[in-house]
Amino acid sequence: MNHLRDAVGAVWRTKKLWILQLLVNPALFVAAALWLNIPESHLWQLVLTLIMLVVIVAGWAWLQAGTLRYFADLEEYEHLLGSAFSGALQAIIPFLLWAGVLAALMFGVGDLGAATPRTATYIRSMMPVGMRNHISESQLDWTFAVLTWVAFWIVIPAIMLPLGREIAGHAWQGIDYEGRHQWSLTIRNGWYWLWIVVLALPGVFLPQRLIAWLPHATSVTGETVSLVVRFAVAWLLAATAWTVLTSLLGTYGRRPRHVDGDSPGEPA
């Protein structure tokens, strides 16, 4: 409980960082949508496309790496938010490589989720008749959908995010012995997994329900207002949960400080 309390307290003391997450991410999303609509019939348009792509991707990586770096070394950066982001510049390239691996794993699980109906149908067809009489295809569909959701939003992020924290804070050195040790300590902590599940409720589950909810509206204006309000509340919940999660990762990943001349190297 102390880790979650400390994480929430750190976010509360650093409201500017929460505001950055709340506002900059949608701005990057809008920029990405505009980027998709840039024509490519002239050379200058191709150059503009490449420049915007670099700015959007690097901006996203800088924001997330800076946030993770700040919370992972709060004692050093608590009153120096800019210093955390300045230090995160050196980690952008390895952080992007890490993000690429994370995205590949999540999209792989997403593809498996898309095949759920076919998988459920095949598995049910292989069951004995007696078992098929007690397990319907819809029940199997629901079971696989839940398992896919848990793997996509909880298991893979919980395993990968501590590594992203180490890379954000220490660039390539985040995958050295000490970084791997801190990653191992985090993912072997049962409380960490519990807080990941707890934060997934306001961060993912409730926003998904809000966006999917279709309240009765008597006019197009009413539907538009409802959509805007639901998206705004969903994003507020998701951004807040994400910021608390980055803070929580920091509380679990603060490396012990070593005396000058001492080295945390790998034991013999």
C-alpha positions as CSV (number, residue, x, y, z in Angstrom):
1,M,0.0,0.0,0.0
2,N,2.9,2.3,0.8
3,H,4.1,2.2,-2.8
4,L,0.8,3.2,-4.3
5,R,0.4,6.0,-1.7
6,D,3.9,7.3,-2.5
7,A,3.2,7.2,-6.2
8,V,-0.1,9.1,-5.9
9,G,1.6,11.6,-3.6
10,A,4.5,12.2,-6.1
11,V,2.0,12.9,-8.9
12,W,0.1,15.3,-6.6
13,R,3.2,17.2,-5.9
14,T,4.1,17.3,-9.6
15,K,0.9,18.5,-11.2
16,K,2.8,20.0,-14.1
17,L,3.9,16.5,-15.2
18,W,0.3,15.3,-15.0
19,I,-0.8,18.2,-17.0
20,L,1.9,17.5,-19.6
21,Q,0.6,13.9,-20.0
22,L,-3.0,15.2,-20.1
23,L,-2.4,17.7,-22.8
24,V,0.7,16.8,-24.9
25,N,-0.4,13.2,-25.7
26,P,-3.7,14.4,-27.4
27,A,-1.7,17.1,-29.2
28,L,0.7,14.4,-30.6
29,F,-2.3,12.3,-31.6
30,V,-3.8,15.3,-33.5
31,A,-0.4,15.9,-35.1
32,A,-0.3,12.3,-36.2
33,A,-3.8,12.6,-37.8
34,L,-2.7,15.7,-39.7
35,W,0.5,13.9,-40.7
36,L,-1.6,11.1,-42.3
37,N,-3.3,13.7,-44.5
38,I,-0.2,15.4,-45.9
39,P,-0.1,14.8,-49.7
40,E,3.1,13.4,-51.2
41,S,3.0,14.7,-54.7
42,H,5.9,17.1,-54.3
43,L,9.4,16.8,-52.8
44,W,8.8,19.4,-50.1
45,Q,5.7,17.5,-49.0
46,L,7.8,14.3,-48.6
47,V,10.4,16.3,-46.6
48,L,7.7,17.8,-44.4
49,T,6.2,14.3,-43.9
50,L,9.6,12.9,-42.7
51,I,10.2,15.9,-40.4
52,M,6.7,15.7,-38.8
53,L,7.2,11.9,-38.3
54,V,10.5,12.4,-36.5
55,V,9.1,15.3,-34.4
56,I,5.9,13.3,-33.4
57,V,7.8,10.0,-32.6
58,A,10.7,11.7,-30.8
59,G,8.3,14.0,-28.9
60,W,6.3,11.0,-27.7
61,A,9.4,9.2,-26.6
62,W,10.8,12.2,-24.9
63,L,7.6,12.8,-22.9
64,Q,7.3,9.2,-21.7
65,A,11.0,8.7,-21.1
66,G,11.3,12.0,-19.2
67,T,8.3,11.1,-17.0
68,L,9.7,7.7,-16.2
69,R,13.1,9.1,-15.5
70,Y,11.7,11.8,-13.2
71,F,9.8,9.4,-11.0
72,A,12.6,6.8,-11.0
73,D,15.0,9.3,-9.4
74,L,12.6,11.6,-7.5
75,E,15.2,12.6,-4.9
76,E,17.4,14.1,-7.6
77,Y,14.7,15.6,-9.8
78,E,11.8,16.6,-7.5
79,H,12.5,20.3,-7.9
80,L,14.2,20.0,-11.3
81,L,11.6,18.7,-13.8
82,G,13.6,20.2,-16.7
83,S,16.7,18.3,-15.7
84,A,14.9,15.0,-15.9
85,F,13.8,15.7,-19.4
86,S,17.2,17.0,-20.4
87,G,18.7,13.7,-19.2
88,A,16.0,11.7,-21.1
89,L,17.2,13.1,-24.4
90,Q,20.1,10.6,-24.5
91,A,17.6,7.7,-24.0
92,I,15.3,8.5,-26.9
93,I,16.8,6.0,-29.4
94,P,17.0,3.0,-27.0
95,F,13.6,4.0,-25.6
96,L,12.1,3.9,-29.1
97,L,13.6,0.5,-29.7
98,W,12.1,-0.7,-26.5
99,A,8.7,0.8,-27.5
100,G,8.9,-1.0,-30.8
101,V,9.3,-4.3,-29.1
102,L,6.4,-3.5,-26.7
103,A,4.2,-2.5,-29.6
104,A,5.1,-5.7,-31.5
105,L,4.2,-7.9,-28.6
106,M,0.9,-6.0,-28.0
107,F,-0.1,-6.1,-31.6
108,G,0.7,-9.8,-31.7
109,V,-1.7,-10.4,-28.8
110,G,-4.2,-8.2,-30.6
111,D,-4.0,-10.3,-33.7
112,L,-4.7,-13.4,-31.5
113,G,-7.7,-11.6,-30.1
114,A,-9.0,-10.9,-33.5
115,A,-8.9,-14.6,-34.2
116,T,-10.8,-15.5,-31.0
117,P,-14.1,-16.5,-32.7
118,R,-12.3,-18.9,-35.1
119,T,-10.2,-20.3,-32.2
120,A,-13.2,-20.8,-30.0
121,T,-15.1,-22.6,-32.8
122,Y,-12.1,-24.9,-33.5
123,I,-11.5,-25.7,-29.8
124,R,-15.2,-26.5,-29.2
125,S,-15.3,-28.7,-32.3
126,M,-12.5,-30.8,-30.8
127,M,-14.2,-31.3,-27.5
128,P,-16.1,-34.5,-26.6
129,V,-19.9,-34.3,-27.1
130,G,-20.5,-34.3,-23.4
131,M,-18.3,-31.3,-22.8
132,R,-19.8,-29.4,-25.8
133,N,-23.2,-29.8,-24.2
134,H,-22.0,-27.8,-21.1
135,I,-19.8,-25.2,-22.8
136,S,-21.3,-23.0,-25.5
137,E,-19.3,-21.2,-28.2
138,S,-20.2,-17.8,-26.8
139,Q,-18.8,-18.9,-23.4
140,L,-15.5,-19.8,-25.1
141,D,-15.5,-16.5,-27.0
142,W,-15.9,-14.6,-23.8
143,T,-13.2,-16.6,-22.0
144,F,-10.7,-16.0,-24.8
145,A,-11.6,-12.3,-25.1
146,V,-11.0,-11.9,-21.3
147,L,-7.7,-13.7,-21.5
148,T,-6.6,-11.6,-24.5
149,W,-7.6,-8.4,-22.7
150,V,-5.6,-9.4,-19.7
151,A,-2.6,-10.3,-21.7
152,F,-2.8,-7.1,-23.8
153,W,-3.4,-4.5,-21.1
154,I,-1.9,-6.2,-18.0
155,V,0.6,-9.0,-18.5
156,I,2.7,-7.6,-21.4
157,P,2.8,-4.0,-20.0
158,A,3.6,-5.2,-16.5
159,I,6.6,-7.2,-17.8
160,M,7.9,-4.6,-20.2
161,L,7.3,-1.3,-18.4
162,P,10.0,-1.8,-15.7
163,L,12.5,-2.4,-18.5
164,G,11.3,0.8,-20.2
165,R,11.8,2.6,-16.9
166,E,15.4,1.4,-16.7
167,I,16.1,2.5,-20.3
168,A,14.5,5.9,-19.8
169,G,16.7,6.5,-16.7
170,H,20.0,5.0,-17.9
171,A,19.8,4.7,-21.7
172,W,21.7,1.6,-22.9
173,Q,23.0,1.0,-19.4
174,G,19.4,0.2,-18.4
175,I,19.9,-3.3,-19.8
176,D,23.1,-4.0,-17.9
177,Y,23.3,-6.2,-14.8
178,E,21.9,-3.5,-12.4
179,G,19.1,-2.7,-14.8
180,R,18.1,-6.3,-15.2
181,H,18.3,-6.8,-11.5
182,Q,15.9,-3.9,-10.9
183,W,13.6,-5.2,-13.6
184,S,13.6,-8.6,-12.0
185,L,12.9,-7.2,-8.5
186,T,9.9,-5.3,-9.9
187,I,8.2,-8.1,-11.8
188,R,8.7,-10.5,-8.9
189,N,6.8,-8.2,-6.5
190,G,3.2,-9.4,-6.0
191,W,2.1,-5.9,-4.8
192,Y,3.3,-4.5,-8.1
193,W,1.0,-6.8,-10.1
194,L,-1.9,-6.0,-7.8
195,W,-1.5,-2.2,-8.4
196,I,-1.2,-2.8,-12.2
197,V,-4.6,-4.6,-12.1
198,V,-6.1,-1.8,-9.9
199,L,-4.8,1.0,-12.2
200,A,-6.1,-0.9,-15.3
201,L,-9.7,-0.4,-14.1
202,P,-9.7,3.5,-14.3
203,G,-7.0,3.5,-16.9
204,V,-8.4,1.1,-19.5
205,F,-11.6,-0.7,-18.4
206,L,-13.7,2.4,-17.5
207,P,-12.5,4.5,-20.5
208,Q,-13.4,1.6,-22.8
209,R,-16.9,1.3,-21.2
210,L,-17.4,5.1,-21.4
211,I,-16.5,5.3,-25.1
212,A,-18.6,2.2,-26.0
213,W,-21.6,3.5,-24.0
214,L,-24.3,4.9,-26.3
215,P,-26.7,7.0,-24.2
216,H,-30.1,7.9,-25.7
217,A,-29.9,11.4,-27.3
218,T,-32.8,13.2,-29.0
219,S,-30.7,15.2,-31.4
220,V,-27.4,15.3,-33.3
221,T,-26.2,18.0,-31.0
222,G,-27.0,15.9,-28.0
223,E,-25.1,13.0,-29.4
224,T,-22.1,15.2,-30.2
225,V,-22.0,16.7,-26.7
226,S,-22.3,13.2,-25.2
227,L,-19.5,11.9,-27.3
228,V,-17.2,14.8,-26.5
229,V,-17.9,14.6,-22.7
230,R,-17.4,10.8,-22.7
231,F,-14.1,11.0,-24.6
232,A,-12.9,13.8,-22.3
233,V,-13.7,11.9,-19.1
234,A,-12.3,8.7,-20.5
235,W,-9.0,10.5,-21.4
236,L,-8.9,12.2,-18.0
237,L,-9.1,8.8,-16.3
238,A,-6.6,7.2,-18.7
239,A,-4.0,10.0,-18.5
240,T,-4.3,10.1,-14.7
241,A,-3.9,6.4,-14.3
242,W,-0.9,6.3,-16.7
243,T,0.8,9.1,-14.8
244,V,0.2,7.3,-11.5
245,L,1.6,4.1,-13.1
246,T,4.8,5.8,-14.2
247,S,5.1,7.2,-10.7
248,L,4.5,3.7,-9.3
249,L,7.2,2.3,-11.6
250,G,9.6,4.9,-10.1
251,T,8.9,3.8,-6.6
252,Y,9.7,0.2,-7.4
253,G,12.8,1.0,-9.5
254,R,14.8,3.5,-7.5
255,R,18.3,2.2,-7.4
256,P,20.3,2.2,-4.2
257,R,22.8,5.0,-4.0
258,H,26.5,4.0,-3.9
259,V,29.4,5.6,-2.1
260,D,31.9,7.4,-4.4
261,G,34.3,4.8,-5.7
262,D,31.9,2.0,-5.0
263,S,30.5,0.1,-7.9
264,P,27.2,-1.8,-8.1
265,G,28.8,-4.3,-10.6
266,E,27.8,-7.8,-11.1
267,P,28.9,-10.1,-8.2
268,A,31.7,-12.5,-8.8
